[in-house]
Amino acid sequence: MTDLRSPAVDSALDRLARRRASAKMGWFIHAAVYAIVNLGLAALSLSAGRDWHAYPLLGWGLGLAIHGAAVWLIGPGAALRERLVERERAALARRGH
């Protein structure tokens, strides 16, 4: 079976795949730094008999969650976004646009 995709389509798919892979790698690096830094902050906080480490943990955790939502849920090529695009295409096709 031959592949009927044009070089332009292959190039666009390759760019999207590289963009998605870079976004996911960025999130993994962000998550790793978050874990390492917050473990260090927790150790420092608890060694001083305090529990202030929860504040940066929660604040940065919110940022990490938002970053994850942008990468995994609503970024280009994400499953949720693709389902919404397909739903809009179907609605437009039904209306004759």
C-alpha positions as CSV (number, residue, x, y, z in Angstrom):
1,M,0.0,0.0,0.0
2,T,1.4,3.4,-1.0
3,D,1.3,6.5,1.2
4,L,-0.7,9.2,-0.5
5,R,0.4,12.1,1.7
6,S,2.3,14.9,0.1
7,P,5.7,16.2,1.2
8,A,3.9,19.3,2.5
9,V,1.6,17.3,4.7
10,D,4.5,15.2,6.0
11,S,6.4,18.4,6.8
12,A,3.4,19.9,8.6
13,L,2.9,16.7,10.6
14,D,6.6,16.6,11.4
15,R,6.5,20.2,12.7
16,L,3.4,19.5,14.8
17,A,5.0,16.3,16.2
18,R,8.2,18.1,17.1
19,R,6.3,20.9,18.7
20,R,4.2,18.5,20.7
21,A,7.2,16.5,21.8
22,S,9.1,19.6,22.8
23,A,6.1,20.8,24.8
24,K,5.8,17.5,26.6
25,M,9.6,17.4,27.3
26,G,9.3,20.9,28.7
27,W,6.6,19.8,31.1
28,F,8.6,16.8,32.2
29,I,11.6,19.0,32.9
30,H,9.4,21.4,34.8
31,A,7.9,18.5,36.9
32,A,11.4,17.2,37.7
33,V,12.7,20.5,38.8
34,Y,9.5,21.1,40.8
35,A,10.0,17.7,42.6
36,I,13.8,18.2,43.3
37,V,13.5,21.8,44.5
38,N,10.4,21.1,46.7
39,L,12.1,18.1,48.3
40,G,15.0,20.3,49.2
41,L,12.7,23.1,50.5
42,A,10.8,20.5,52.6
43,A,14.0,19.1,54.0
44,L,15.2,22.6,54.9
45,S,11.9,23.6,56.4
46,L,11.5,20.5,58.4
47,S,15.1,20.5,59.6
48,A,14.4,23.9,61.1
49,G,11.2,22.6,62.8
50,R,8.9,24.6,60.6
51,D,6.4,23.7,57.9
52,W,6.5,26.7,55.5
53,H,7.4,24.4,52.6
54,A,3.8,23.8,51.9
55,Y,3.4,27.4,50.5
56,P,5.9,27.2,47.6
57,L,4.7,23.6,47.0
58,L,1.1,24.7,46.5
59,G,1.9,27.8,44.6
60,W,4.4,26.2,42.2
61,G,2.1,23.2,42.0
62,L,-0.7,25.3,40.6
63,G,1.7,26.7,38.0
64,L,2.8,23.1,37.1
65,A,-0.9,22.0,36.8
66,I,-1.7,24.9,34.5
67,H,1.4,24.1,32.4
68,G,0.3,20.5,32.3
69,A,-3.3,21.5,31.2
70,A,-1.8,23.7,28.4
71,V,0.4,20.8,27.2
72,W,-1.8,17.7,27.7
73,L,-5.3,19.1,27.3
74,I,-5.5,22.2,25.1
75,G,-2.2,22.4,23.2
76,P,-2.0,21.8,19.4
77,G,-2.6,18.1,18.8
78,A,-4.0,17.4,22.3
79,A,-6.8,14.9,22.4
80,L,-9.3,17.3,23.9
81,R,-8.6,20.0,21.4
82,E,-8.8,17.5,18.5
83,R,-12.2,16.3,19.7
84,L,-13.5,19.9,19.9
85,V,-12.1,20.7,16.4
86,E,-13.8,17.6,15.0
87,R,-17.1,18.5,16.7
88,E,-16.9,22.0,15.2
89,R,-16.1,20.6,11.8
90,A,-19.1,18.4,12.0
91,A,-21.4,21.2,13.1
92,L,-20.2,23.5,10.3
93,A,-20.7,20.7,7.7
94,R,-24.3,20.1,8.9
95,R,-25.0,23.8,8.5
96,G,-23.5,23.8,5.0
97,H,-20.5,26.1,5.6
